[in-house]
């Protein structure tokens, strides 16, 4: 119907802005407690504090599967033709942090096991998920199958591995989406690299159309 959201168009996303591949290979771990007192000025720890900083590693999560999706496809009684679902996820207000699963043909209980990372996740962000039925007809838009959201308070810093209820999944339809979020960890990065990455992300957002960047 006309009040349903329009499925998003594929967007060319700068890989470095989303994946943070360099940081993914850094040594990750929980930020250690700082010992009391001061280190000698000439110590390596003091030098590191001048050139390095701790920051959250990229958010790593998996869109695992969905179940009990509605059938949005029409078919004859002797044909097996049901929804071809896929899932879109992005951080609310951050269009560069977006990912799309594969399309699973003729399946109302699809399993994607789609793992991804969002580099510019920050505490307080919300992950938005929308599910769609891929339509093979070019003149017909994809059918909406449901939506869900997950705030950082639900998964940060301890992680998350649960099903969440899909809203607007169809009349009398109880459908679910399972999301698995890795526990948060901090990594040590060079301050110069940290500033350069922030500058590049800001430049990437500045190049987006105004309509896409208004909440970024």
N, C-alpha and C positions, 0 to 999 in steps of 0.2 A: 504494500500500500504506500501512498505518498508520504506518510509520516515516518517511514523507516529510513535509517541512515543509508547513505550511498557508500558502497564499498570503496576503499581507498585505491587510488591508482598506484602502480609500482613507482617508487622513487629511487633515483640514483643517489645512494648514500655514500659519502666518503668513508671507505673502510676504516681508515685510521681513526675517524671521529667516533665510530661505533664500537669497534672491536677492541681497541687498545692492545693490539697484539704484543707490543713490546713489554707492556706491564704484565701481561699474562705469564711471561717467562721469568719475572722477577722472583726473588725469594719471598714467599708469602708466609705470614705468621701473625699471631696476636701481638699487638704492641706491648713490649715488656714494660714492667713498672720501672720508672726512673729511680735510681738510687739517690738517697739524700746526700747533700754536700756538693762541692764543686770539684770538677776535674781540673788538673793542671792545664794551663793555657796551651802548652805544647803537646798535649795528649791527642791521640787519633780521634777519640770520642768528641773532643771539642771541635776539631777540624771537620768531622763529619756533620756536626750540628750546624755548622756554617754553610755547608754545601748540599746537605741532604734533608729530606723531610719525610714524615710518615703520611700516607694517604690511604683511603679505602681502595682495595683492589677492584677491578671491574666487576659489576654485578653479573654473576653466572647463574643461569636458570634453565630449566627444561620444560617445554610444553609437552607433557607426557601423552595424554589421551583425553578423549571425551566419550561420554556415553549417553544413550537415550536421546539422541538428537532427533528432531522431527524430519519427516520425509518431505522435502520441498519439490521433488520431481514427480511428474505425472507419468504413469506407465500403464500398459495393458496388463490384465490379470496373469497372463502367461509369461510376462517379462519381468526380470529382476532389474529394476531401474529406480534406485533410491538416491538420496543426496550424496554429493561428492564434496565433502567438507574440507575446509582449510581454516586456519586460525591466524589472525593478525594481532600482534602485540606492539604497543609503543608506550613510552613514558608520557604521561599527561603533560602537555606543554613543551615537549622536546621531540619534534618530528624527526630529528636525525637518529634518535634511538628508536628504531622500528625493525621488526622482523616478521617474516611470513613463513609458515610451514608449507610443506608439500601438500598437494591435493590428494586425498584418498578417495579412490573411485568406489561408488556404490557401497557405502558403509555408514551406518548410523552410530557405530561405536568405534570411531577411528583411533588409531594409535600412531602418533607422529615421532615421539622421542626426539623432539627438535630442541637441541641445546644451543644457546647463544650467550653473548655477553653484551652488556650495555656499559660503555666506558664513562658516560657523563651522568650516571646515576648518582643522586645525592640523597641523604637521609631526609625524609619528608616527601619524596616523590611517590607517585601512584602508578602502578602498571595497569593499563587498560587492555582488555582482550575482547575481540569481536570474532564471531564464527560465521562463516559464509558457505553457501552451497555454490560451487563453481558451475556456471552454466555454459554449455558448449555452443550455444547460439550467440553470435557476436552482437546481435541487435537486442538481446535481453540481458539486463543486468543481473549480477549474482544475487541469490536470495539470502536474506539475513536469517541466521539460525540462533542467535543469542549473544549475550554480552556478560562480562564479569570484570571486576576490578580487584586489585590487591594493593593495599597501602603498605608503605615501608614498615609501619608499626606491626604489620602482620608477619613479617619475615626477617626484619633486621634487628639485631645481628645474628640471631640464632638459626636462621634458615627456616624452610617451610617445605612440607611434603604432604599435601592434602588435596581432596577434591573441593571445589567451590561451586556453588549453585549458579547456573546461568539464568540471567534475567531476560525477559522477553523471548523465551525459547519456543513459544507457541502455546495455544490454548490447551490448558490442562496438561502441559508437558513439563515433566521434572527432568531436566538435563543437567549434566555436571561436566566440569573441566578439571583435570588434575594438573597441578603445577608443582614443580620441585625447584626450590631455590637453595643454592649452596650457602652454608654459613659464611658470614662476612669475615674478611681477614684484612690486615693492613700490610702494605708493602713500603719499603724504603726506596725513595726515588730522588734523583738529583733535582735540586730546586730549579736549575736552569731548564731542565727537560720538562719539569712540571709547568713552568711559566710558558714555555714554548707550546706545549700541548693545549693549555688553556687559551692561548692566543689563537691557535689554529682552529679550535672549536668555535670560538667567537666569530672568526672570519667565515667559517662554513655556514653558521647561522645567518650571518649578515647577507650572504649570497642567496638565501632562500627567498621566494616570493613573499611579499608582505603578508598575504593571507595565511601562509603557512607558518610564519614566524611571529605572529602577533602574541602568542602565549609563551614563546621560547625565552 
